[in-house]
Amino acid sequence: MTRLLTQWLCIGLFAMAITATAAAPPPPAYNEALELIHAFSGSGDELQKARQIADGLMKSDPKSGYSQVLHAEALSTWRLDQKGQPADIRDQVLALADEAIKLNPNLAQAHVAKARALVRSSLHERANASIDAALKLEPNLSGALFLRAQIFRRTGAISEAETWHKKFIDSTPHAARKANGYGWLGTMYEEAGAKDPAQRAAWTAKARTAYENEIRLAPDGAWRNLNFAVFLNDHAADFDAAERYAQKALSMKEAPKARYHWAAAKYQKLGVDAAKLQGPKLVEAVDGIAKATRVPLAEAVKFEEFSGVVRGRLKELQGRLPRP
């Protein structure tokens, strides 16, 4: 009896040791790398630093799965587009995530990276299974909450998407990630307005509030400021604000899109006031914008990334110019 009890105690202690090892928290470097990946905003060295940490973890702890998760997270977040392309990157993410899960079944973030690749590939049923697996391990895991919101957004369930996006925003302490949540809410409201012309003004107002919250939380992101300028130039038709945010983006990163949207804001504002200008004075004002922005009106009209609405306003202004 004593011998049997001793054997059971040994087995129990061994099982507890295994559980403790499996549930051990990841090293600080792993969490630091995740934060760097999510803090990246299109410019800066965050991804390079995260890659260096991932490579270091592969050497120091090759069977932990940490390195594979970090690489999958970076690739799925920044190299994979919203249609799940390129296919080779998607396949690489899935392989890395599966390898990490095999090495360490308790790595919830591996399921998140896998789900992200599946969501962007519109494989929603498989993505939901991965999200369920992640939330079973970590019920308040921000990445999993965000991806569930994305599935609802993509399938047109706006109310559910809004609920889950707000859960995501509340779940993360990081300003940059909260900003991402508000940015996606803005995108969702903007898309809803495009599909529902009768309620476009209401959706546009909600989108603007969401984008403003995004910029408030992460004011120094070049692409965030540019995306807000694009929205202001198009849906909101607030050309003063569009010019301001396009210039701010341009001050952080020289990008043709930012420069063209700066010019578009100035040209569209001129278009509103063009009735006050005639002939040579209108030509002079157009030439002044071209000189200031280095984007002639004729080139702006041809810029393919402008929406039809913006291009239409520019063409209307161009049509008011006297013929040579």
C-alpha positions as CSV (number, residue, x, y, z in Angstrom):
1,M,0.0,0.0,0.0
2,T,2.8,2.4,1.0
3,R,4.7,1.5,-2.2
4,L,1.6,2.1,-4.4
5,L,0.9,5.4,-2.7
6,T,4.5,6.4,-3.3
7,Q,4.2,5.6,-7.0
8,W,1.0,7.6,-7.3
9,L,2.7,10.6,-5.6
10,C,5.6,10.4,-8.0
11,I,3.4,10.2,-11.0
12,G,1.4,13.2,-9.7
13,L,4.5,15.3,-9.0
14,F,5.8,14.4,-12.5
15,A,2.6,15.5,-14.1
16,M,2.6,18.7,-12.1
17,A,6.2,19.3,-13.3
18,I,5.2,18.8,-16.9
19,T,2.2,21.2,-16.6
20,A,4.3,23.8,-14.9
21,T,6.9,23.6,-17.7
22,A,4.2,23.8,-20.5
23,A,2.5,26.7,-18.8
24,A,5.7,28.6,-18.1
25,P,5.4,32.2,-19.3
26,P,7.5,33.2,-22.4
27,P,10.7,35.2,-21.8
28,P,10.5,39.0,-21.8
29,A,12.3,39.1,-25.1
30,Y,9.4,37.3,-26.8
31,N,6.9,39.8,-25.5
32,E,9.1,42.7,-26.4
33,A,9.3,41.4,-30.0
34,L,5.5,41.0,-30.2
35,E,5.2,44.6,-29.1
36,L,7.7,45.8,-31.7
37,I,5.8,44.0,-34.5
38,H,2.5,45.6,-33.4
39,A,4.1,49.0,-32.9
40,F,5.4,49.2,-36.5
41,S,3.5,51.8,-38.5
42,G,5.1,51.5,-41.9
43,S,8.4,53.2,-41.1
44,G,11.0,52.7,-38.4
45,D,13.2,49.7,-37.3
46,E,10.7,47.8,-35.2
47,L,10.4,44.9,-37.5
48,Q,14.2,44.6,-37.8
49,K,14.6,44.5,-34.1
50,A,11.8,41.9,-33.7
51,R,13.5,39.7,-36.3
52,Q,16.8,39.9,-34.4
53,I,15.0,38.8,-31.2
54,A,13.3,36.0,-33.1
55,D,16.6,34.8,-34.5
56,G,18.2,35.0,-31.0
57,L,15.4,32.9,-29.5
58,M,15.9,30.2,-32.2
59,K,19.5,29.8,-31.1
60,S,18.8,30.0,-27.3
61,D,15.5,28.0,-27.2
62,P,15.0,26.2,-30.5
63,K,12.2,23.9,-29.3
64,S,10.1,26.6,-27.6
65,G,8.2,27.7,-30.8
66,Y,8.8,31.3,-29.9
67,S,10.9,32.2,-33.0
68,Q,8.4,30.5,-35.3
69,V,5.5,32.5,-33.8
70,L,7.3,35.8,-34.1
71,H,8.2,35.2,-37.7
72,A,4.7,34.1,-38.5
73,E,3.2,37.1,-36.7
74,A,5.4,39.6,-38.6
75,L,4.8,38.0,-42.0
76,S,1.0,37.6,-41.5
77,T,0.7,41.2,-40.2
78,W,3.0,43.1,-42.6
79,R,3.8,40.9,-45.7
80,L,0.3,39.4,-46.4
81,D,-2.2,41.6,-48.0
82,Q,-6.0,41.7,-47.2
83,K,-6.6,39.0,-49.9
84,G,-4.2,36.6,-48.4
85,Q,-1.5,37.2,-51.0
86,P,1.2,36.4,-51.9
87,A,0.3,32.8,-51.6
88,D,3.8,31.7,-50.8
89,I,3.9,34.1,-47.8
90,R,0.5,32.7,-46.6
91,D,1.8,29.1,-46.9
92,Q,5.0,30.1,-45.0
93,V,2.9,31.7,-42.2
94,L,0.7,28.5,-41.9
95,A,3.8,26.3,-41.8
96,L,5.5,28.4,-39.2
97,A,2.4,28.5,-37.0
98,D,1.8,24.8,-37.2
99,E,5.5,24.1,-36.4
100,A,5.2,26.4,-33.3
101,I,2.0,24.6,-32.2
102,K,3.6,21.2,-32.5
103,L,6.6,22.4,-30.5
104,N,4.5,24.2,-27.9
105,P,0.7,23.5,-27.9
106,N,0.2,26.3,-25.2
107,L,1.4,29.1,-27.5
108,A,-1.9,30.8,-28.2
109,Q,-0.3,33.5,-30.4
110,A,0.6,30.7,-32.9
111,H,-3.1,30.1,-33.4
112,V,-3.6,33.9,-33.9
113,A,-0.9,34.1,-36.6
114,K,-2.5,31.1,-38.3
115,A,-6.0,32.6,-38.0
116,R,-4.8,36.0,-39.5
117,A,-3.5,34.2,-42.6
118,L,-6.8,32.3,-42.9
119,V,-9.0,35.4,-42.3
120,R,-7.2,37.3,-45.0
121,S,-7.6,34.4,-47.4
122,S,-11.4,34.4,-46.6
123,L,-11.2,30.9,-45.1
124,H,-13.4,32.0,-42.3
125,E,-14.5,28.6,-40.9
126,R,-10.9,27.4,-40.5
127,A,-10.0,30.8,-39.1
128,N,-12.7,30.6,-36.5
129,A,-11.4,27.2,-35.4
130,S,-7.9,28.8,-34.8
131,I,-9.5,31.7,-33.0
132,D,-11.4,29.3,-30.7
133,A,-8.2,27.5,-30.0
134,A,-6.4,30.7,-29.1
135,L,-9.2,31.9,-26.8
136,K,-9.4,28.6,-25.1
137,L,-5.8,29.1,-24.1
138,E,-6.1,32.8,-23.4
139,P,-9.7,34.1,-23.2
140,N,-8.7,37.7,-23.4
141,L,-6.0,37.5,-26.1
142,S,-6.2,40.7,-28.0
143,G,-5.1,39.3,-31.3
144,A,-7.8,36.6,-31.3
145,L,-10.5,39.2,-30.3
146,F,-9.4,41.4,-33.2
147,L,-9.6,38.6,-35.8
148,R,-13.0,37.6,-34.7
149,A,-14.1,41.2,-35.2
150,Q,-12.5,41.1,-38.7
151,I,-14.5,38.1,-39.7
152,F,-17.7,39.8,-38.7
153,R,-16.6,42.9,-40.6
154,R,-15.8,41.0,-43.7
155,T,-19.1,39.2,-43.6
156,G,-21.1,42.3,-43.2
157,A,-22.2,41.8,-39.5
158,I,-21.5,45.4,-38.5
159,S,-23.0,45.3,-35.0
160,E,-21.1,42.1,-34.0
161,A,-17.9,43.5,-35.6
162,E,-18.3,46.7,-33.6
163,T,-18.7,44.8,-30.4
164,W,-15.6,42.6,-30.9
165,H,-13.5,45.6,-32.1
166,K,-14.3,47.4,-28.9
167,K,-13.5,44.2,-26.9
168,F,-10.1,44.2,-28.7
169,I,-9.5,47.9,-27.9
170,D,-10.3,47.3,-24.2
171,S,-8.1,44.2,-24.1
172,T,-4.8,45.8,-25.0
173,P,-2.9,48.3,-22.9
174,H,-0.8,49.4,-25.9
175,A,-1.8,52.7,-27.5
176,A,-0.6,51.7,-31.0
177,R,-2.8,48.6,-31.0
178,K,-5.8,50.5,-29.6
179,A,-5.2,52.9,-32.5
180,N,-5.3,50.0,-34.9
181,G,-8.7,49.0,-33.5
182,Y,-10.1,52.5,-34.1
183,G,-8.6,52.6,-37.5
184,W,-10.4,49.4,-38.5
185,L,-13.6,50.7,-37.0
186,G,-13.2,53.7,-39.2
187,T,-12.7,51.5,-42.3
188,M,-15.8,49.5,-41.4
189,Y,-18.0,52.6,-41.0
190,E,-16.5,54.0,-44.2
191,E,-17.4,50.8,-46.1
192,A,-20.9,50.8,-44.6
193,G,-21.4,54.4,-45.9
194,A,-20.4,53.4,-49.4
195,K,-23.0,50.6,-49.4
196,D,-25.8,52.7,-47.8
197,P,-26.0,56.1,-49.5
198,A,-29.1,57.1,-47.5
199,Q,-27.1,56.8,-44.2
200,R,-23.8,57.9,-45.6
201,A,-23.6,61.1,-43.6
202,A,-24.2,59.2,-40.3
203,W,-21.6,56.5,-41.2
204,T,-19.1,59.2,-42.3
205,A,-19.5,61.0,-39.0
206,K,-18.8,57.7,-37.1
207,A,-15.8,56.9,-39.3
208,R,-14.3,60.4,-38.7
209,T,-14.7,59.9,-34.9
210,A,-13.0,56.6,-35.1
211,Y,-10.1,57.9,-37.2
212,E,-9.7,60.9,-34.9
213,N,-9.3,58.4,-32.0
214,E,-6.7,56.5,-34.0
215,I,-4.6,59.6,-34.6
216,R,-5.1,60.7,-30.9
217,L,-3.6,57.5,-29.7
218,A,-0.8,57.2,-32.3
219,P,-0.2,60.7,-33.7
220,D,3.2,60.0,-35.2
221,G,2.3,57.3,-37.8
222,A,2.9,58.5,-41.3
223,W,0.5,56.1,-42.9
224,R,-2.2,56.8,-40.2
225,N,-2.1,60.5,-41.0
226,L,-2.1,59.8,-44.8
227,N,-5.1,57.4,-44.5
228,F,-7.0,60.0,-42.5
229,A,-6.1,62.6,-45.2
230,V,-7.5,60.3,-47.9
231,F,-10.7,59.9,-46.0
232,L,-11.0,63.7,-45.5
233,N,-10.3,64.4,-49.1
234,D,-13.0,61.9,-50.3
235,H,-15.8,61.0,-48.0
236,A,-15.7,63.9,-45.5
237,A,-14.8,66.7,-48.1
238,D,-13.0,68.6,-45.4
239,F,-10.2,69.9,-47.5
240,D,-8.5,72.1,-44.8
241,A,-8.1,69.1,-42.5
242,A,-7.1,66.9,-45.5
243,E,-4.3,69.3,-46.4
244,R,-3.1,69.4,-42.8
245,Y,-2.9,65.6,-42.3
246,A,-1.4,65.0,-45.8
247,Q,1.4,67.6,-45.0
248,K,2.0,65.9,-41.6
249,A,2.3,62.5,-43.3
250,L,4.7,64.1,-45.8
251,S,6.8,65.6,-43.1
252,M,7.4,62.1,-41.7
253,K,7.9,60.2,-44.9
254,E,8.3,61.4,-48.5
255,A,5.6,59.4,-50.4
256,P,4.0,60.3,-53.7
257,K,0.5,59.5,-52.4
258,A,0.9,61.9,-49.5
259,R,2.1,64.6,-51.9
260,Y,-0.8,64.0,-54.3
261,H,-3.3,64.1,-51.5
262,W,-1.8,67.4,-50.3
263,A,-2.2,68.8,-53.8
264,A,-5.7,67.3,-54.1
265,A,-6.8,69.0,-50.9
266,K,-5.6,72.4,-52.2
267,Y,-7.1,72.0,-55.6
268,Q,-10.5,70.8,-54.3
269,K,-10.6,73.7,-51.9
270,L,-9.9,76.0,-54.8
271,G,-12.7,74.3,-56.7
272,V,-15.2,75.3,-54.0
273,D,-14.0,78.9,-54.3
274,A,-13.5,78.9,-58.0
275,A,-16.7,80.8,-58.7
276,K,-15.0,83.8,-57.2
277,L,-12.1,83.5,-59.6
278,Q,-12.2,84.0,-63.4
279,G,-9.8,83.6,-66.3
280,P,-6.2,84.7,-65.5
281,K,-6.8,84.8,-61.7
282,L,-8.0,81.2,-61.6
283,V,-5.0,80.1,-63.8
284,E,-2.7,82.0,-61.4
285,A,-4.2,80.2,-58.4
286,V,-3.9,76.8,-60.0
287,D,-0.3,77.5,-61.0
288,G,0.4,78.6,-57.4
289,I,-0.8,75.2,-56.1
290,A,1.3,73.3,-58.7
291,K,4.4,75.3,-57.6
292,A,3.8,74.8,-53.9
293,T,3.1,71.0,-54.1
294,R,5.1,70.1,-57.2
295,V,1.9,68.4,-58.6
296,P,0.4,70.1,-61.6
297,L,-3.4,69.8,-61.9
298,A,-3.1,67.8,-65.2
299,E,-1.0,65.2,-63.4
300,A,-3.3,65.1,-60.3
301,V,-6.3,64.3,-62.6
302,K,-4.4,61.3,-63.9
303,F,-3.4,59.9,-60.4
304,E,-4.8,56.4,-60.4
305,E,-5.0,56.1,-56.6
306,F,-7.6,58.9,-56.3
307,S,-11.2,57.8,-55.9
308,G,-13.7,58.6,-58.7
309,V,-15.1,61.3,-56.4
310,V,-11.8,63.2,-55.9
311,R,-10.9,62.8,-59.6
312,G,-14.3,64.2,-60.6
313,R,-13.8,67.3,-58.5
314,L,-10.3,67.8,-60.0
315,K,-11.7,67.4,-63.5
316,E,-14.4,69.9,-62.8
317,L,-11.8,72.5,-61.7
318,Q,-9.8,71.7,-64.8
319,G,-12.8,72.3,-67.0
320,R,-13.2,75.8,-65.6
321,L,-9.8,76.9,-66.8
322,P,-9.7,79.0,-70.0
323,R,-8.7,77.1,-73.0
324,P,-5.2,77.9,-74.3
